[in-house]
Structures are given as C-alpha cells and as structure tokens.
Amino acid sequence: MSGTMLVAVDGSPEGYNALIWVLEHIKEEGRACALYVISPAKYAAIEGAAGYEGISTLHELREKMVQEEKEQVINRIKELAHDRNVDVEIIVRTGDPRSEILQTAEEVGADLIAVGSTGKGLGARILLGSVSTYIMTHAKVTTVVVR
C-alpha cells in the first residue's frame, strides 16, 4: 500500500505482529509510522504509593521502568524495520492509547491504522476496554487488526 500507514506498537507480541504486517505491506513510496504510547495507567500502582516513605524512590523506579520499556520497544521497532529494509518513523506519546492513536493518525495523515489484538474475551473487553475495538469503531480511516 502506498500512502501513510500508522501502526500502534505497545511492546506485546500482537503489537509487533501489527508492525510486521505494515512493514510487509508498505510500498516503496509509502510512509510507515510506528507509534508507541506510554500509558500512565500502566504504572498507577507505583504512583499510588504517594505519601508513603520513600516516594522519591518509587517515582524514580517508575521513571526507570518507563524509560527501559520505551528503549526496548524502540529498539525492537528499529530491528524489525531494518530486517525488512523499510524506513519507519517512530513516534512516542504519553496518554490514553485510544485517543493518542486517533490523534496521531490525524496529525500524520494516516491512510490506514494497524493495531494488534490480544484476543481478550468479552468479559475482559467490557472491564478493561479494548484499544483495537475502540480504534475500529472511531477511526476515520481503514483499520487493520492483526493477531
């Protein structure tokens, strides 16, 4: 596909599968953008310890965890793109993945959004929400869900 393809990568195997799908389907004249969203909710338990002794240590621990995960994801994106000889633009944002994916898609002029799906059951989707389901129902462009 030519045009701009945005893929959301969260560090999960399914997210990397979505990236691989984009890298294998992008045409030479196309633009591949990989978005990694740091979700504050993922680290809420650490931040929830505010007010307890050692809070600066907990904050430092959270920051270290975020930075390490970010570096791992970015390095894996680069590795997968290099293996397929595809240039990929890496974008890092912080916030709710659902809104960040849609906002980034609009900003980069995406013609397609690719996301991974973990295949959660109905109960988990109801309780936790599904990023892929949200993107499929709210995106203004074609969406591909990869397992």
Residue, then its C-alpha position, 0 to 999 in steps of 0.5 A: m500500500s502506498g500512502t501513510m500507514l500508522v501502526a500502534v506498537d505497545g511492546s506485546p507480541e500482537g503489537y509487533n505482529a501489527l508492525i510486521w504486517v505494515l512493514e510487509h505491506i508498505k510500498e516503496e513510496g509509502r510512509a510507515c509510522a510506528l507509534y508507541v504510547i506510554s500509558p500512565a495507567k500502566y504504572a498507577a500502582i507505583e504512583g499510588a504509593a504517594g505519601y508513603e516513605g520513600i516516594s522519591t524512590l518509587h517515582e524514580l523506579r517508575e521513571k526507570m521502568v518507563q524509560e527501559e520499556k520505551e528503549q526496548v520497544i524502540n529498539r525492537i521497532k528499529e530491528l524489525a524495520h531494518d530486517r525488512n529494509v523499510d524506513v519507519e518513523i517512530i513516534v512516542r506519546t504519553g496518554d490514553p492509547r485510544s485517543e493518542i492513536l486517533q490523534t496521531a493518525e490525524e496529525v500524520g495523515a494516516d491512510l490506514i491504522a494497524v493495531g494488534s489484538t490480544g484476543k481478550g474475551l468479552g468479559a475482559r473487553i467490557l472491564l478493561g476496554s479494548v484499544s483495537t475495538y475502540i480504534m475500529t469503531h472511531a477511526k476515520v480511516t481503514t483499520v487493520v487488526v492483526r493477531 
